[in-house]
Each structure stands twice: as structure tokens, then as C-alpha cells.
Amino acid sequence: MSGVLEGLVVLDLTRYLSGPHCTLLLAGLGAEVIKIDDPAGGDPAAGAPPYAGAAGASFERTSDDDYGIAYLKRARGKKSATLNLKDARGREIFLRLAERADVVVENFRPGVAERLGIGYDALQGRNPRIVYCALSGYGATGPDKDLKAYDLMAQAEAGLMSITGAPDGPPMKTGGALSDMIAGTYSALGILAALRERERSGLGQAVDVAMVDCLFSMMLDEPVDSYEKLGLAARQGNRIMRFSPFNAYRASDGWVTLGVVTNADWLGLLQAIGRDDLREHPNFRRVEWRIVNNVSVDAVVGEWASKHTVREVIERLREADVPCGAVRTAKEAVEWEQLKARGMVQPLRRPDGAPAGVAAAGLPIKFSRSASGHDAPAPVPGSDTAAVLHRYLGMGAEELARLEADGIV
């Protein structure tokens, strides 16, 4: 089977996580993603700890065959060509490649690509069909567009940290780099939408994605700006303020989660915990009262859960068809048979195909007729330079040798 994006050529100028996650998705869907790396330094993630070596994960690099785990994960299924974009000859080579490409993705600060001479206007002049996606912390417009941002800053500035954590605790970021991953996913969606529009108009366009925009749009699904008026703490912990009970509860040997959304869920919960006496209680039977008095509701559920093991709690709740789940550690999640059955746990490999001793995530999108996923490991940086420049630009060995000698590739 071929991928749904087979035949699509993507030039990938991205670094770190937001952009590489976008192009990882495109590669997993079948696009030919060509990383454009600096011949002097390459992808910074390739040489950053922790590394994957013969002995598995380590903070020390013991050989040239050890690569940063982040690089091995984010560069799967991609090709790597080196090109010095600060040199006029390297810049011209890139523009020629862009003439033959469908998509360019970058996550420089706004204005950097333009100063290099490879911004959207320059590329669009050479290839009117090009779809150009720029990811940044704050976007290409607005008073803060030039600020530098990583995931932590995006979570803070968008307001997500203010609503994450326990009510009496400090602001917290999410465990994963959520803003990077979400921005990368939105970017892939924007690219596909622009490609679909190109089928009608024949023209490409620029796609502008900001990490803070993506987080803010998801966070504001809840009425967080009205919490104070509703008498709610900004940070609700594991709760969703529209439901009760909806939380994590300590069992005798671990933690479990459960969520009551419908009245059927509530009645099922009462059956599971042996509290049928609350079915017609004038207060407990009303979700409005339970939300406002959530502490009392959690006390009832928590007392019951504390007397049983995680397995017992889960079994009782599932018998009553109450949504619930055990709180797994990351290691336990990697070993979860459900994820394995879905192909979501993949062995990470080094460029030579040797196992890296680390797990990597499979592609979360499955198709009935088309292939998806990252069969090829991350490439050796620069290993595809000759093949890419010969295939797309017809360069021969002598020209490539001169460019390499001059530090252009």
C-alpha cells in the first residue's frame, strides 16, 4: 500500500519540535520530506542528549553512531540534504529545489526566512503553486511577533499554565510539550487545506501558525474567563468544571480516574459504589449541586475507592458502564496491549537500522486502504544530499564535489 500523500514533495527547514512534528506527520502519511540541514552544524537535535547508543539511552555520547533520541524520533521517514542557505549559491540551489517542491515548512522567527532570501514572496515568485507554512511562537503578525518562544513560554503566555495544576499549587505546564505538538498538528492540517484549495485555484499560499494561537483556541473551549464569576479556582486539578464527579482517586494500591457526564453515568456509579441511597437525594441527584459542592462528592467517591485495589475499582465501574481508567506510568503505557495492538508502540532505530533501545510512537491515523507510519529510520545527516540534488536538479558528481569543497553542501 502507498501513503495518502505519496508524490508530495516537502522541503523541511524546521528544527526542535513544532516544525519537525508537522513534517513527521506528513512523512508518516507518505510525503517525501527532505530535511535541509546546515552542512556545518546539521540538525541540532542529532547531537543533543540524551543519546541512543549500543547500550540504549545515555546522557553521554560514546561514538559517532550515537544520535540524540529526539532526532531519531522526529526525523523518521525523512531524507536529509545539507545546504548552506547563508551563501548565495546555496540559496539559489534551495530556490531551484522549491521550484520542484509542493510544500516548504519552516519555524524560524518571523522575518528570518525573508532576510535569508527564502521567504514566501521569494519562493512564490519562482513557484506560484508552493504552499509555504511558517510556525512560530506568536505568529507572523501582532506586537509580539518577534519574540523568541519555546513550549514553556507558549503555555505560560496563552494562559494554559494558569489553569493547570492543583487549586492550591503553583502554575504548571503539561507533562509533554503540548504547544509544540499541537502547533505541528495544526500546521499539517493547514498545509493539507492549502493543498486542497490549490486543486481549485492552481495557486499555493502562505500558512501562518502560532503556538500561542493553537493553545488558546483549545483552552478557551472551557469558560475559563468566567471561573471567577462562577466562584471557581483558576486551577481545577484533574476536574472538568462542567461535571461531577470527574477526577482521579486514590485506590489502595494506586490511582484511578472516573468521569460522570450523563445521568446514566451517575446512576451507574451509585450502583458500583453501593450508594443507591443517593439516587433520589434532593441535592446529590442534581448535577448543578454536585458541581458547586464537588468536594463533598469527591469525598464519597474517594472513601469508596480507598478501600479497594485499582483492579477492583475498574472492574466494578466497568460492570456499571461508568467511564474509568487506571493511572498508568509512562512505562506501563508503553507496555499496554491496547496501544501495541494499534501499532502505537514502535521500536526506535538508529540510521543504520540497529535498535536504539527506546520506544517510539506510531502514527495515530489509520486508513482502510492506504499505508501510514514511519518505516524508515532517521537518516544520517546529509546522507541524501547527492541523491536529492541529482534527482531534482540534475547535478553530477563533479559539481557536487566542488560545492562540498566550498562548504555549500
Secondary structure, DSSP 8 states (H G I E B T S, - for coil): --BTTTT-EEEE---TTHHHHHHHHHHHTT-EEEEEE-TTT--GGGGSSSEEETTEEESS--STT-EEHHHHHHTTT-EEEE--TTSHHHHHHHHHHHHT-SEEEE---TTHHHHHT-SHHHHHHH-TT-EEEEEESS-SSSTTTT----HHHHHHHTTTGGGSS-TTS-----SS-HHHHHHHHHHHHHHHHHHHHHHHHS---EEEEEHHHHHHHHHTTS-GGGTTTTT--S--TT--TTSSSEEEEEETTEEEEEE--SHHHHHHHHHHHT-GGGTT-TTTT-HHHHHHTHHHHHHHHHHHHTTS-HHHHHHHHHHTT--EEE---HHHHHT-HHHHHTT-EEEEE-TTS-EEEEEEE--S---SSSB-S--S----TTTTHHHHHHHHH---HHHHHHHHHTT--
